[in-house]
Amino acid sequence: MIVILGGGVAGAAVAWGLSRAGRSDVVVYDPRQPGEGSTGKAMGGFRTQHGSRPNIDLALRSRDWFETRAGRVGFQPNGYLYLAETPAAKAELAARAEFQSASGLPITHPDPASLVPFLAAADILSTNFCALDGLYLPPQVLAAFREEAAAAGATFCYGRPATPAELEDAEAVVIATGAWSKEVGKRLGVSLSVEPLERAVWKFGPFPWLDGLAVPMTLEAGSGYHFREREGGLWVTGPGDQRAGDHFRDWLWRRVPAAAGSEPGASWFGDYEVTFDHHALVGETERPGIWACCGFSGHGVMQSPAVGEGLAAMILGLTPPVDLAPLSPLRTEPLVDRTQL
């Protein structure tokens, strides 16, 4: 039996990968209900525009999963539009574009008004855009993994943790418990450098002027504020005090004048599971048979298809389609990706 601790998107993706590889004795345990962790609170962006090869490779490998299930998971290939609002951000976007283009990404530099006609863009100095990027509905991604894994024989046990006897009997245990992975790792005698970082999403609208527009995820590279369209409104997140909505509102009013006067209709809070270098911990830990799949620093859902199939292959002694060795939880040298947060 293979035991997976954590029934969010990371754990469900590994169960999906293992069950597709022919293992029907995979059991997922989670003391919470589906979507009660970070998965259910995620923004829902898919991007290839990363600043390290491991993250780019995982995104490219994952994209087909989203595209082939577009209707099921709400995937919209609307792209990611980065805005440089300062000279420093312009230089940063230029450096990213050089690296990403050399890595095979089709980076372009459109007029922002051509993609986001309601944007106040007079101060924008440059843009980066990739049409491979897009949007999805995180709860639907989790549901798709669960349904496909269960159909192939995996068992999901929500509402209860694994017992000591169940852990003892397992030939392999996967820690996929998100922001709780450090604590769970300690209980199993392994060290996982994962810390929670609270992030908020603030919802504005709905706005009738969004009807019919294919709005990309739109981000200010300098400030970190960004929005996406969802349910006819704009969902906003970014830096600063996550519990204070005024600065999110003020930024949106300035960047989207048509939204001026609107107040957030709802907000919710979840945790990024952040590692020392903002890259995931994927692979076998210092204790043989105990595997990590955590620490995605905000990118667990978008990387889940490639990570799920890749870690499943490693557990079964096979070669993963994408080399996951750089993400080993035993690494001591940090990987660098300035686009991570």
TORFI-270369 format. One line per 4 residues: number of its first residue (from 1); for each residue x, y, z of N, C-alpha, C. Coordinates in steps of 0.05 Angstrom, whole numbers, m for minus. Last residue first. Layout:
residues N
NUM) X,Y,Z,X,Y,Z,X,Y,Z; ...
end
This chain:
residues 341
341) 146,696,m130,125,708,m114,117,734,m127; 180,680,m174,165,661,m159,142,673,m143; 215,706,m207,187,709,m213,169,694,m194; 267,692,m194,257,718,m184,228,722,m190
337) 293,636,m175,272,644,m193,259,670,m183; 342,590,m160,336,618,m161,314,622,m183; 355,541,m109,348,548,m137,338,577,m138; 407,535,m60,381,546,m69,379,548,m99
333) 435,475,m37,439,499,m53,413,510,m64; 414,431,m14,424,452,4,430,478,m11; 364,380,m20,382,400,m32,390,421,m11; 327,344,m3,353,342,10,373,364,m1
329) 283,346,m35,281,358,m8,307,358,7; 297,362,m103,301,343,m80,298,358,m53; 293,389,m149,274,396,m128,276,378,m104; 328,368,m186,334,394,m174,316,402,m151
325) 301,319,m200,324,318,m182,330,346,m170; 262,314,m237,254,327,m212,277,328,m192; 256,318,m304,276,313,m283,269,329,m258; 197,292,m331,212,316,m325,231,310,m302
321) 182,238,m331,184,253,m356,199,279,m354; 222,195,m288,201,214,m292,204,229,m319; 235,127,m291,246,153,m298,224,173,m303; 217,87,m233,217,93,m261,230,121,m266
317) 204,71,m182,230,64,m192,233,69,m222; 158,90,m160,157,63,m172,183,55,m185; 173,141,m145,165,122,m124,166,93,m135; 180,163,m197,203,160,m179,197,140,m157
313) 127,164,m216,148,148,m230,171,143,m212; 104,200,m180,95,172,m182,115,154,m195; 131,246,m194,137,234,m168,127,205,m167; 108,253,m246,137,250,m242,144,237,m216
309) 54,259,m240,63,237,m256,93,232,m251; 54,305,m206,41,280,m199,51,256,m214; 83,344,m234,94,334,m209,81,307,m201; 49,352,m278,76,342,m282,88,331,m257
305) 1,369,m251,1,346,m269,29,334,m273; 17,414,m216,9,388,m205,9,365,m226; 30,466,m227,51,446,m232,42,417,m226; m16,494,m212,m7,495,m240,14,475,m247
301) m19,482,m157,m40,473,m175,m29,473,m204; 29,504,m135,23,476,m133,2,466,m153; 50,554,m129,48,543,m156,41,514,m156; 61,575,m79,40,588,m95,35,576,m123
297) 102,543,m59,104,572,m59,85,586,m78; 105,488,m52,104,498,m80,104,529,m82; 113,450,m10,129,474,m12,128,488,m39; 112,380,m32,101,403,m17,119,428,m22
293) 122,321,m25,110,335,m48,96,360,m37; 168,271,m5,157,298,m2,145,307,m28; 168,206,25,171,223,2,158,250,7; 198,153,55,183,177,61,189,197,39
289) 234,114,39,205,108,39,187,131,46; 286,135,82,277,119,59,248,111,61; 294,199,102,284,173,112,273,157,89; 305,244,75,327,231,88,319,204,100
285) 258,236,20,270,251,42,294,235,53; 248,238,m50,252,222,m26,267,238,m5; 210,293,m77,229,271,m78,230,257,m52; 205,361,m76,193,337,m89,214,315,m91
281) 190,422,m56,206,399,m46,192,374,m57; 191,480,m100,179,457,m86,199,437,m76; 221,543,m86,216,521,m104,206,497,m87; 237,583,m51,212,586,m66,209,566,m88
277) 278,572,m18,285,583,m44,261,586,m62; 255,553,29,277,572,31,285,584,5; 183,553,14,209,540,21,231,561,21; 115,560,33,139,572,22,164,558,32
273) 54,555,16,73,537,31,100,543,20; 6,606,25,27,594,9,43,576,27; m58,600,54,m29,600,58,m14,590,34; m114,645,51,m102,619,51,m72,622,54
269) m175,679,53,m147,678,61,m138,649,62; m221,723,19,m214,698,33,m184,696,35; m275,768,10,m247,763,11,m243,736,25; m324,806,m27,m316,783,m11,m286,782,m10
265) m330,855,m51,m354,841,m43,m348,817,m26; m296,916,m44,m294,886,m45,m319,873,m35; m328,968,m81,m316,958,m57,m315,928,m59; m323,1018,m132,m330,991,m123,m315,984,m98
261) m300,1065,m146,m324,1066,m131,m334,1039,m121; m272,1042,m207,m272,1062,m185,m300,1064,m172; m270,1011,m251,m278,998,m226,m279,1017,m202; m251,1042,m291,m279,1035,m292,m289,1021,m267
257) m196,1047,m280,m214,1068,m272,m244,1061,m273; m152,1007,m258,m176,1002,m274,m197,1024,m267; m112,1030,m228,m104,1015,m252,m128,1009,m270; m140,1055,m186,m120,1070,m202,m114,1056,m229
253) m172,1015,m166,m185,1039,m176,m166,1055,m194; m132,978,m149,m151,971,m171,m164,996,m183; m108,1007,m107,m92,1000,m131,m111,994,m154; m151,1011,m72,m140,1035,m83,m123,1029,m108
249) m161,957,m60,m182,973,m73,m169,997,m86; m113,944,m34,m121,929,m58,m142,946,m74; m117,980,9,m95,984,m11,m100,967,m36; m163,962,38,m162,988,26,m140,991,4
245) m164,912,63,m172,914,35,m168,940,22; m122,878,104,m132,905,99,m138,909,70; m99,829,106,m125,832,119,m138,859,115; m49,833,84,m69,817,70,m97,820,81
241) m8,885,75,m26,873,96,m49,859,82; 33,870,17,23,886,39,5,870,58; 16,850,m52,33,852,m28,18,865,m5; m40,813,m80,m16,828,m82,m1,829,m55
237) m102,807,m117,m84,800,m96,m58,815,m99; m169,806,m140,m144,821,m136,m128,808,m113; m215,793,m190,m204,783,m165,m175,793,m163; m269,823,m219,m240,823,m218,m231,814,m190
233) m326,788,m248,m313,808,m232,m283,807,m234; m348,744,m274,m356,771,m282,m345,793,m266; m320,700,m253,m349,704,m246,m358,733,m252; m260,733,m261,m273,709,m253,m301,716,m244
229) m199,759,m284,m228,760,m285,m239,733,m276; m146,778,m239,m157,761,m260,m187,766,m261; m90,821,m220,m118,813,m220,m124,793,m243; m38,843,m175,m48,832,m200,m77,824,m197
225) 21,873,m148,m8,871,m150,m16,858,m176; 76,879,m153,66,853,m147,36,851,m146; 105,925,m168,90,924,m143,82,897,m134; 131,909,m218,145,923,m196,131,920,m169
221) 95,883,m250,120,869,m243,134,883,m220; 28,876,m244,49,896,m243,75,883,m233; m10,832,m285,7,836,m261,25,860,m265; m65,795,m303,m51,820,m308,m37,828,m282
217) m89,742,m340,m79,750,m313,m61,774,m318; m130,769,m394,m108,754,m383,m103,760,m354; m197,764,m413,m178,780,m398,m155,762,m388; m236,766,m461,m218,745,m453,m194,759,m439
213) m301,792,m455,m272,798,m457,m256,774,m446; m355,784,m447,m344,778,m473,m314,783,m476; m362,832,m397,m375,812,m413,m362,809,m440; m342,874,m369,m324,851,m373,m336,830,m391
209) m382,910,m360,m363,916,m382,m342,895,m386; m408,894,m314,m419,887,m340,m400,892,m363; m376,866,m260,m376,889,m277,m387,882,m305; m392,841,m192,m386,839,m221,m389,865,m236
205) m334,872,m161,m353,868,m182,m376,851,m173; m278,840,m130,m292,865,m137,m311,859,m160; m247,804,m79,m264,803,m102,m279,829,m106; m183,787,m59,m205,806,m55,m221,808,m81
201) m145,739,m27,m157,746,m52,m181,763,m45; m83,734,10,m111,740,8,m120,744,m21; m37,693,45,m44,708,21,m74,711,20; 12,676,92,m16,682,86,m18,700,62
197) 55,625,90,54,653,84,26,660,76; 87,573,127,62,585,116,66,615,112; 145,537,106,133,556,125,108,567,112; 188,482,103,163,494,92,151,512,114
193) 232,442,101,234,471,106,211,485,92; 229,383,134,218,396,110,217,426,116; 258,326,159,259,355,160,249,367,134; 227,269,192,241,282,169,239,312,172
189) 195,240,227,224,240,230,240,251,207; 142,246,227,152,223,213,183,222,213; 135,293,253,123,270,265,133,244,252; 160,328,217,172,323,243,161,298,256
185) 122,328,175,148,316,171,162,309,198; 81,356,198,76,328,192,103,314,188; 106,407,201,97,393,225,93,364,220; 115,417,146,137,417,165,130,401,191
181) 64,416,124,83,394,117,106,394,137; 23,452,125,27,436,149,49,415,146; 18,474,76,29,491,97,35,476,122; 17,410,46,17,439,43,31,453,65
177) 21,355,50,3,369,68,6,399,68; 43,308,30,32,328,12,12,345,27; 86,258,36,76,281,52,69,303,32; 76,191,25,80,216,12,69,239,30
173) 105,129,38,88,150,49,96,177,36; 107,61,21,116,88,17,96,107,28; 86,16,43,113,13,31,125,41,25; 52,17,106,56,27,79,84,23,69
169) 46,2,158,42,m19,138,49,m9,110; 52,49,186,72,28,189,70,7,167; 6,77,172,32,87,164,53,66,165; m31,44,198,m33,48,169,m7,59,158
165) m16,51,251,m14,24,239,m15,26,208; m26,106,260,1,95,261,4,68,248; m76,127,211,m68,116,237,m39,108,237; m87,187,176,m78,159,176,m71,151,204
161) m145,228,194,m117,223,188,m111,193,186; m208,244,163,m192,230,184,m163,227,175; m232,271,123,m244,273,149,m230,257,170; m225,226,68,m227,253,79,m240,252,106
157) m194,183,34,m206,182,60,m205,211,72; m196,153,m28,m193,179,m14,m209,178,12; m162,106,m67,m182,111,m46,m176,137,m32; m154,87,m136,m145,101,m112,m168,105,m93
153) m175,65,m184,m171,48,m161,m161,61,m136; m188,96,m226,m166,78,m230,m159,61,m206; m227,129,m204,m235,111,m225,m214,90,m231; m194,159,m170,m213,140,m159,m222,120,m179
149) m167,191,m209,m152,172,m192,m171,151,m180; m210,219,m231,m194,202,m248,m178,182,m232; m229,247,m185,m246,229,m200,m231,210,m217; m183,276,m168,m196,257,m150,m213,237,m166
145) m173,309,m213,m153,290,m204,m166,268,m186; m222,338,m213,m214,322,m236,m193,301,m228; m221,366,m164,m242,346,m169,m234,328,m193; m176,399,m172,m176,379,m151,m197,357,m157
141) m198,431,m213,m174,415,m218,m172,393,m198; m240,454,m187,m246,436,m208,m222,419,m216; m215,489,m151,m230,466,m140,m237,445,m162; m188,525,m190,m173,506,m173,m191,483,m162
137) m200,538,m254,m215,538,m229,m203,517,m211; m154,579,m293,m169,555,m288,m184,558,m261; m117,613,m345,m132,613,m320,m147,586,m317; m51,619,m376,m80,620,m375,m91,619,m347
133) 1,615,m427,m9,618,m400,m40,620,m400; 16,619,m479,14,592,m468,1,592,m440; 24,671,m492,m2,660,m498,m5,631,m488; 54,718,m452,58,692,m464,30,679,m467
129) 85,782,m448,61,766,m451,68,739,m462; 109,842,m419,115,814,m427,89,799,m428; 118,912,m432,101,889,m425,115,863,m433; 134,979,m409,138,955,m426,120,933,m416
125) 114,1022,m382,138,1026,m398,143,1002,m417; 54,1054,m366,67,1028,m370,90,1031,m390; 24,1100,m359,50,1099,m345,65,1073,m350; m23,1090,m386,m6,1111,m395,22,1111,m383
121) m62,1052,m374,m35,1042,m381,m16,1064,m390; m115,1027,m345,m101,1053,m346,m72,1047,m350; m155,980,m382,m132,985,m364,m122,1014,m368; m193,961,m415,m202,978,m393,m180,987,m375
117) m169,926,m451,m177,953,m461,m186,972,m439; m123,886,m453,m139,895,m430,m148,923,m436; m100,879,m503,m108,856,m488,m127,863,m465; m88,929,m522,m97,910,m542,m108,885,m528
113) m66,957,m480,m94,963,m487,m105,943,m507; m12,941,m480,m31,929,m460,m60,934,m467; 19,920,m537,7,943,m525,m14,933,m505; 63,862,m524,40,877,m537,34,903,m523
109) 111,827,m533,110,852,m518,88,870,m529; 121,756,m521,116,779,m538,113,804,m520; 150,693,m518,146,718,m504,142,740,m525; 144,631,m522,138,652,m542,131,679,m529
105) 199,595,m495,173,607,m491,168,630,m511; 250,572,m496,230,563,m514,203,575,m511; 290,595,m468,280,569,m457,257,559,m474; 298,643,m491,319,623,m496,310,595,m486
101) 253,667,m469,254,662,m498,275,641,m505; 270,671,m416,247,654,m423,246,648,m453; 314,706,m419,317,679,m408,294,661,m417; 289,752,m441,313,740,m453,316,711,m445
97) 249,762,m404,242,755,m432,265,742,m446; 278,776,m358,261,752,m358,255,743,m387; 301,823,m376,318,801,m368,302,775,m368; 255,854,m384,273,849,m406,291,825,m400
93) 235,857,m332,220,843,m353,237,837,m377; 276,888,m308,270,861,m299,255,845,m320; 271,936,m335,296,921,m337,291,892,m329; 219,950,m316,224,946,m345,250,930,m349
89) 228,955,m262,211,933,m271,215,928,m301; 260,1001,m263,271,976,m252,254,952,m261; 224,1039,m284,248,1031,m299,260,1005,m289; 156,1016,m274,179,1031,m265,203,1023,m283
85) 118,983,m293,109,1009,m286,131,1027,m276; 107,932,m335,130,946,m322,121,975,m318; 64,877,m331,67,906,m336,91,917,m321; 48,816,m362,64,830,m342,67,859,m350
81) m4,774,m373,7,800,m382,21,813,m359; m16,709,m393,m7,726,m370,5,751,m382; m72,677,m427,m45,687,m423,m41,702,m397; m119,650,m436,m119,679,m439,m92,692,m436
77) m143,597,m442,m116,604,m450,m114,634,m456; m177,572,m389,m179,592,m409,m151,601,m417; m207,517,m358,m182,528,m368,m188,548,m391; m245,490,m326,m248,519,m332,m223,532,m343
73) m241,436,m323,m228,452,m302,m229,482,m307; m272,417,m365,m275,405,m339,m264,423,m317; m255,444,m410,m282,447,m401,m286,438,m373; m200,426,m411,m207,454,m409,m235,458,m399
69) m169,381,m414,m191,381,m395,m203,409,m391; m128,393,m448,m145,371,m455,m169,368,m436; m103,435,m419,m116,440,m445,m136,418,m453; m82,411,m373,m103,432,m371,m118,435,m397
65) m46,375,m397,m67,365,m379,m89,386,m377; m12,409,m425,m29,392,m440,m52,381,m423; 18,434,m383,m2,449,m398,m21,431,m413; 58,407,m357,31,406,m345,10,418,m364
61) 104,417,m385,95,389,m383,66,388,m374; 109,472,m375,105,462,m402,94,434,m402; 117,471,m319,93,484,m330,88,474,m358; 165,443,m314,141,432,m301,116,445,m313
57) 199,479,m342,195,451,m351,170,439,m340; 197,524,m308,187,525,m336,181,497,m347; 220,503,m262,192,513,m261,181,515,m289; 272,489,m279,254,469,m268,225,478,m269
53) 292,539,m299,285,518,m318,268,497,m305; 264,600,m274,283,578,m271,273,555,m290; 225,639,m279,252,647,m281,273,625,m275; 164,631,m318,180,629,m294,209,637,m300
49) 115,631,m352,135,652,m350,148,652,m322; 74,596,m354,99,585,m361,122,605,m356; 18,592,m310,37,607,m325,63,591,m331; m48,597,m289,m28,578,m301,m8,595,m317
45) m85,614,m231,m69,622,m255,m50,601,m263; m118,615,m183,m125,601,m208,m111,611,m233; m116,629,m129,m124,649,m149,m132,636,m175; m140,584,m78,m121,593,m97,m133,612,m118
41) m171,559,m41,m169,588,m38,m150,600,m59; m169,505,m46,m195,517,m50,m194,548,m49; m115,494,m34,m126,490,m61,m151,506,m66; m105,501,20,m97,522,2,m110,519,m26
37) m161,466,47,m134,477,50,m129,498,29; m210,447,32,m209,464,55,m182,476,60; m214,411,m11,m213,440,m17,m212,458,7; m247,360,24,m235,369,m1,m237,399,m5
33) m236,366,96,m252,359,73,m240,370,47; m182,340,137,m201,360,128,m217,349,105; m147,299,144,m166,304,166,m187,325,159; m135,253,94,m135,281,100,m155,287,122
29) m103,203,55,m116,211,80,m114,241,84; m107,158,2,m102,186,9,m117,192,35; m77,101,m22,m97,111,m4,m89,140,5; m70,53,m72,m62,80,m63,m85,91,m46
25) m72,6,m101,m71,5,m72,m61,32,m60; m66,3,m154,m94,6,m145,m95,6,m114; m22,25,m201,m24,19,m172,m53,25,m163; m16,41,m254,m25,13,m248,m27,6,m219
21) m7,92,m266,15,74,m271,8,45,m263; m53,116,m249,m49,114,m278,m27,94,m285; m40,116,m194,m62,99,m204,m61,95,m234; 1,154,m193,6,126,m185,m16,107,m196
17) m25,201,m211,m1,190,m225,4,161,m218; m65,206,m172,m72,203,m200,m49,191,m216; m34,214,m127,m52,191,m128,m60,185,m157; m12,263,m142,6,239,m139,m11,214,m139
13) m58,294,m142,m43,290,m167,m24,266,m165; m73,293,m88,m91,281,m108,m76,276,m135; m31,322,m66,m35,294,m59,m52,279,m79; m40,372,m92,m14,358,m94,m18,328,m88
9) m92,388,m79,m86,382,m107,m59,366,m109; m106,352,m17,m108,375,m35,m98,367,m63; m100,311,20,m118,307,m3,m124,332,m19; m51,282,56,m59,307,44,m75,302,19
5) m9,230,49,m19,247,69,m25,275,57; m15,169,19,m10,197,14,m24,213,36; 13,105,18,m3,124,33,5,152,25; 9,45,m15,22,71,m16,4,91,m3
1) 17,m24,0,0,0,0,18,25,0
end
